[in-house]
Amino acid sequence: MTDLVILGESMVEFSQRAPGLFHQSFAGDVHSVAVYFKRLASAGDRVRLMTAVGHDAASLGLVSALEQESIDTSLVFRHPTRQLGLYMVNTDSQGERSFSYWRSDSAAREVMPLFREATQVAGDGGYLPCGIAPCPDLFFFSGISLAVLSPGTRPAFWELLEQLHGAGTRIVFDPNYRPKLWNSAKETRTEYARAFEYAHLALPGIEDLEVLYGVKDFRGACDFLNGFDIEELVIKDGPNGVCYRGPREHFEEPVAQVERVVDTTAAGDSFNGSYLAYRSQGLSPRDAIARAAKVAALVIQHKGALVDSEVFSSSLATPANSEQ
């Protein structure tokens, strides 16, 4: 059994269906990673989403939506006054998306204080081993996860990561850069350097690396990331394929071109969740990348971050799916 904990923010999503017509659902980068991992995971695998919500109707709806996807909500904490963040997705004729956000008062920004309060051991002021009980096999976070944390709460996050790393949890990081969430690129690079130092597996995209570090291709990305002690790199470059660099092999994997792109929302996130699910089943990096790329290709041919579960299952039936 694989136990995956994912930290970040789930939000109310309004995705455009037609001019002036939007569909309401729940999404966010880590939300999509969690859903696609769980949909493809083997029987017995667990994914726990670590976030914070409010006591409003939307928060209750989110928790229900997570449970419908069989995602463990034991690490979803309740903030007494804050609510869910919200975002709106507009897509152009080429399927490229633009976002409008309302998240400054999101409950997820305060997840670390709520986590520390909930896990504090009564009586001696200590904390549970690893901070999370039981310690997970995998811990995933993204650049967005980091960015939405209130700056004063980030030290508690790094403390948690140190505990998990020391306990043998495998740390997974996707930079997933959103400039509007950061005060400056300098601040981002400082926080990302710490994240790369902890990561056992990094899942960056060339686009993010180019904006932050001037990296333009797979070779440049590997050269840059070789400066950190990262065991595995899975570097994504959209239709140009995926580059893998691990302890025993280094290769580039092409991906099939999608003729009609409808909505690129969650392309990278669905790849991340799928890749982790396939690797947890014992697939080789090459096979996991090839299958995860097919999942991402399916996702970008549909509106919104999450493909309808029945459509998803019928389009990507696998032995792992049939076990659930």
N, C-alpha and C positions, 0 to 999 in steps of 0.2 A: 504494500500500500504506500502511495506517495501522499504526503501531507504538505500542501502548499498554502502559505499565508501571503496575501497580497495587500499592501498598504496603499491607500490613496483616497480618491474622492469619487463617489457616484453622484450623479446629478439628474435633475429633470431635463430631458431632451425634447425639444420641439424641432422636428425635421420637416423640411418643406416637401410637400407632396404635389402641390400645384400653386400657381400664383395666389397668395393670400390664404392658402390652406396648409396647415401644419399638423403633423401627427405627434402626439405626446407619448413619450416612453421614458425609460431610465437608461442612462449610459454614462460614458466617461471612459478614459483610456483603461484604467485598471478594472473597471466594471466589465468591459469587453474581454479583457484577458481572462478574467475569472469565468465568464460564461462560456467562452470557446474552449478553455481548458476542461471545464466540467463536462461539456457536451461530448468531448472526445475521450475523456479519461476512462481508464479501466474501472471495473466494478471495485468499490472499496477505496478508491482514491478520494481524497478530501481537499476541498479548497475553502479557505476561510478568508473572507474579506474583512480587513481591519480598517474601519472608518468611523465617522461620527455622523449622526443624524439628529433631527429634532423630535418634537412630539406632535408635529403637524400632520395633516392628512397625506401630504406628499411623502413625508418620511415613512409613515406607515405603509404607504403603497410601495415604496422602494423595498422595504424589508420583505414584504409579501412577494414582490417580483424576484428577489434573490432566492427566497425559499422555493419558489416554483421552479427555479433552475437548479435546485438541490445544492445551493451554495450555503455553507455554514455561516450563520449570522451571530455566533457567540462573541465575536470581536467587533460587532457593530455597537458603538456606545451612543448614549443619548445625551445631548446637550440641553440644559434647562431652558435656554432662551433662543438659541440659533436654529436655523432651518436648513433645508437643502439649497445648494446652489442650482442655478438654472442656466441653460444655454440654448441658443437657436442656431440651426444649421441651414444655410442657404447654399444651393449647388448651381453651378453654371451649366451650359450646354455640353461641356466636356467632362462633367462629373466632378470637377474640382469644387471643394467646399470652402466656405468662409463662415466664421463663427462670431456670434455676439454673446457675451457672458454677463451674468449677474451672480457673482460668487464672493464678493468682498466680505459678507457676513455668513459664509457657509460654515456649518457646524464642523465639517471635516478639517477646517483650519486649526481646530483645537483638539484633535484626536489624541495627541500625545499626553496632555494633562489628564484627559479623561481615562486614558489607558493606564497611566501611573496610579491614579486614584483607585481604579478598579482592581488592579493587580497587587496593590500594597498588602503585605502580610499583616494582619491585625496583631497588635501587641508589641512587636519588636521593630517596627518601622522599616523592615527589609522588603525585598521584592522577590517574587517568585523566580526560580532559576530560569535563565534565558529571557525573563520578562514575560514570555508566553508559555503556557503549559497546555499540552506538551510542546517541547521545542519542535518546530516543523523541519521537514527535510529541505524545503525550499522556501526562500523569502524573496518576493518580487516587489520592487518599487521602481518608479519612473522619475524622470525629471519633473513631470507635472506633480507627482506625489510630493517631491521636495518643495517645489515652488509654492504650493498651496498651504503648506505648514506656516503658521505664524512664526516669523523669524525667532522670536524668543523661545519657541518650543523646539527648535531644531536640535539644540544640544541633547535633549532627551531622546530624540530620534537616533542621533549618532551613538549615544550610550546603549540604546537597544541593539543597534546593529553590531556594536562591539561584543555585546553579550551573545548574540546569535552566532556571530562569526566564531567566537571562542568555543561555543558549544557544538560546532560542527555543522551548523545549518549552511546550506549552499546559498549564496547571495546572488541574485539575478537583478541586473540593472539595465533599463532602457532609457537613454538620455531624453528622448521625446521633448525637444526644446520648444517652449512657447514664450517668445520674447516679452509679451505683455504681462506675464506673470512675475517677471523679475525686475529688480531695480536697475540692473545694468548687466551687460555681458560679462563684465569682470566678476561680479558677484556669482553669476552662473558658473563660470569656469572654476572659481574657488570651491563651490559646493560639489561640482561634478568631479573634481580631482579627488575629493574624499570618497565619493561614491565609487569611482573606478578603482581606488585602492582596496576597497572592501570586496569588490565584485569577483566572484568565481566565473560568472558568465555574463557577458555584456552583449546587448542586442541593439546596437546603434543603427541609425539610418545615415546614409551619406549626406543627405540634405541638411540634417542637424549638425553634423561634423563640419560641413563646409561653412555654414554660417558662423559657428563658434571658433573654429580652428583653421579655416582655410583649406581643409582636406577636400579633394575633388574626386578621388577614385579609391578603389579597393586597396591598391598598394599604399597610397598615402594614409589611408585609415589604419592599416595594419602597422605601418611604420610609427604612426603617432601612438597607437594604443599599446604597442610593444614596450612603451615606457612605463607601463603599469604591470603588475603581477597578476594578470587575468588569465585564467586557465583556458577559457574558450571564448572565441569571438564569433558572433553570427552577425554579419554586416549586411544590411538591406539597402538595395538601390532600385526599388520599384521595378519597372520592366527590364532593367539591366541585370537583374538577377541577384544572387546572394553569394557572399564570400564567407567561407568557414575557415577558421584557424584554430586548431586544437593541439593537444599534446602529441598526437601521432599523425595528423594529416592536415593538409592545407589545400583547399580547392575552391573553385568558383562553380556555382550551380546556376545554369540558365533557368528562366521561368517562361512558361507559355504566355504569349501575348493575348490580352483580352480585347476582343474586337469592339465591344460596346461597354464602355465604363459608365455606370449610372451614378455612383456615389462612392468616393474614395474614403469616406469616414470609416475608421476602424480597420483600414487595410493592414497597417503595421501591428495593431493590437490583436487582431484575429490571428495573424501570423505568429505572434509571440505566444499566445495561449495555446495554439495548436502545436507549435514546435515543442513546448514544454510537455504537453500531453503525450505526444508521440515518443519523445525521448524517455519519458517515465515508463513507457511500455517496453522499452528496450530496443527501439529502432536505432539504427546508425544515424549519425549526423546528416549524411547525404539523403537517406530515405526520409528522415523527419523533415528536412528542409523542403524536399520535393512535395511531400504531402501537405505541409503547412502552406506552401505557395498556392496549392490548389484551393485550400480553404479561403485564403485571401482573395483569390481570383473570383470565387463564388460571392464573397461578401461585397466586393465592389460592383457587382452586377445587380445589387439591390439597394433600395433606399434605406437610409438609417444605419446605425452602428450594428444592430442585431438582426440577422436574418431570422424569419419566422422558424421556430424550432422544427415544425413538421417539414417545411421546405428544406431546411438544413439537413435533417436526418435522411430524407429521401434522396437528396443530391449527393450526400457523402456517406453512404452506408458503409460501415466498416465492422469487422468483428468486435471491436471495442464498444461500438454503439449498440450492437445487438445484445451485449451483456447487461445493459442498463434497463 
